[in-house]
Amino acid sequence: MKTLLFASLLVLSSLVLSLAGCATPPETSSSLIDRQELKVDPDIIYAAEVTELFQAREDQPGGGSLLQVQFAVEARSDADMAWKVTWFDANGMLVKGVGEGYRKATLLTGQTRYFTATAPHERVTSFQLHLREPK
């Protein structure tokens, strides 16, 4: 009985060690997480499509520039939607601004609507646009 127990432990420990050797080590590079710029909830996909998505830096009078996002939404059917832009700095950290909540918009079948948002701070380098049904 002791021999069977010892043999089982030996087999189990060698299995654990072999599995540990196959494990992929965590990535240690300082690269940022790849983030999609556009997030559209499935509830809104059937009613609307983002047809254009642009970004540019707008020069400010006192120097520096702010990131500005412009996008167009084409309606496949009458629908209400809500949208917001989340802003990030060069390190991928969230940059908060005033009025961060979702903004509501009404779409009519066949209509294309254009929207613009400007970053709250000069250190913003990237964004993520969110579209969903209004709550």
C-alpha positions as CSV (number, residue, x, y, z in Angstrom):
1,M,0.0,0.0,0.0
2,K,2.9,2.4,0.9
3,T,4.5,1.5,-2.4
4,L,1.4,2.3,-4.4
5,L,0.9,5.7,-2.5
6,F,4.6,6.6,-3.1
7,A,4.4,5.7,-6.8
8,S,1.2,7.7,-7.2
9,L,2.8,10.7,-5.5
10,L,5.9,10.3,-7.7
11,V,3.8,10.2,-10.9
12,L,1.7,13.2,-9.8
13,S,4.7,15.3,-8.9
14,S,6.4,14.6,-12.2
15,L,3.2,15.5,-14.1
16,V,3.0,18.8,-12.2
17,L,6.6,19.6,-12.9
18,S,6.2,18.9,-16.6
19,L,3.1,21.0,-16.8
20,A,4.8,23.9,-15.0
21,G,7.6,23.7,-17.6
22,C,5.1,24.2,-20.4
23,A,3.5,27.2,-18.9
24,T,4.0,30.4,-20.8
25,P,5.7,33.1,-18.7
26,P,3.8,36.4,-18.3
27,E,4.8,39.1,-20.8
28,T,7.1,41.5,-19.1
29,S,7.5,44.1,-21.9
30,S,6.3,47.6,-21.2
31,S,4.1,47.7,-24.4
32,L,0.6,49.0,-23.9
33,I,-2.5,46.7,-24.2
34,D,-3.9,46.8,-27.7
35,R,-7.2,48.6,-27.3
36,Q,-9.9,48.8,-30.0
37,E,-10.9,52.4,-30.7
38,L,-14.5,51.5,-31.4
39,K,-16.8,49.5,-29.1
40,V,-20.4,49.0,-30.3
41,D,-22.9,47.1,-28.2
42,P,-24.7,44.3,-30.0
43,D,-28.0,46.0,-29.3
44,I,-27.2,48.9,-31.5
45,I,-25.3,47.1,-34.3
46,Y,-28.6,46.2,-36.1
47,A,-29.8,49.8,-36.2
48,A,-26.6,51.8,-36.9
49,E,-23.1,51.6,-38.4
50,V,-20.1,53.9,-37.8
51,T,-19.1,54.8,-41.3
52,E,-16.3,57.2,-40.5
53,L,-14.0,57.7,-37.5
54,F,-11.3,60.3,-37.6
55,Q,-8.9,61.8,-35.1
56,A,-6.7,64.9,-35.2
57,R,-4.9,67.2,-32.9
58,E,-6.3,70.8,-32.7
59,D,-3.9,73.5,-31.9
60,Q,-4.8,75.7,-28.9
61,P,-4.3,79.5,-28.7
62,G,-1.8,79.3,-25.8
63,G,0.2,76.5,-27.4
64,G,-0.2,72.8,-27.2
65,S,-3.0,70.8,-28.8
66,L,-6.0,68.7,-27.9
67,L,-7.0,65.4,-29.5
68,Q,-10.3,65.7,-31.3
69,V,-12.4,62.7,-32.5
70,Q,-15.1,63.0,-35.2
71,F,-17.3,60.1,-36.3
72,A,-20.3,59.5,-38.6
73,V,-23.2,57.1,-37.8
74,E,-25.5,55.8,-40.6
75,A,-28.9,54.6,-39.4
76,R,-30.4,51.4,-40.9
77,S,-33.6,52.0,-38.9
78,D,-35.1,54.6,-36.6
79,A,-33.3,54.2,-33.3
80,D,-32.1,56.0,-30.2
81,M,-28.4,55.6,-29.2
82,A,-26.0,56.8,-26.6
83,W,-22.3,57.5,-27.1
84,K,-19.3,58.5,-25.1
85,V,-15.5,58.8,-25.6
86,T,-13.1,57.5,-23.0
87,W,-9.7,59.2,-23.1
88,F,-6.2,57.7,-22.4
89,D,-2.7,59.1,-21.9
90,A,0.5,57.8,-23.4
91,N,0.8,55.2,-20.6
92,G,-2.8,53.9,-21.3
93,M,-4.1,55.5,-18.1
94,L,-7.6,57.0,-18.1
95,V,-7.8,60.8,-18.3
96,K,-11.0,62.0,-16.7
97,G,-12.9,65.1,-17.9
98,V,-16.1,67.0,-17.2
99,G,-19.3,65.5,-18.5
100,E,-18.1,62.0,-19.1
101,G,-21.5,60.4,-19.2
102,Y,-23.2,59.0,-22.3
103,R,-24.8,61.5,-24.7
104,K,-28.1,60.6,-26.3
105,A,-28.9,60.9,-30.0
106,T,-31.9,60.0,-32.2
107,L,-31.3,58.3,-35.6
108,L,-33.7,58.2,-38.5
109,T,-33.7,55.5,-41.2
110,G,-31.2,56.4,-43.9
111,Q,-29.8,59.4,-42.0
112,T,-26.1,60.0,-41.4
113,R,-25.3,61.9,-38.2
114,Y,-21.9,63.5,-37.4
115,F,-20.5,63.8,-33.9
116,T,-17.4,65.5,-32.4
117,A,-15.6,65.2,-29.1
118,T,-12.6,66.9,-27.8
119,A,-10.2,65.5,-25.2
120,P,-10.2,67.2,-21.8
121,H,-6.4,67.5,-21.5
122,E,-3.3,67.9,-23.7
123,R,-1.8,64.7,-22.3
124,V,-4.5,62.6,-24.1
125,T,-3.0,60.5,-26.9
126,S,-5.7,57.9,-27.6
127,F,-9.4,57.2,-27.1
128,Q,-12.1,54.6,-27.2
129,L,-15.6,55.4,-28.6
130,H,-18.6,53.5,-27.1
131,L,-22.0,53.2,-28.7
132,R,-25.0,51.6,-27.0
133,E,-28.7,51.9,-26.5
134,P,-29.7,54.6,-24.1
135,K,-30.6,53.6,-20.5
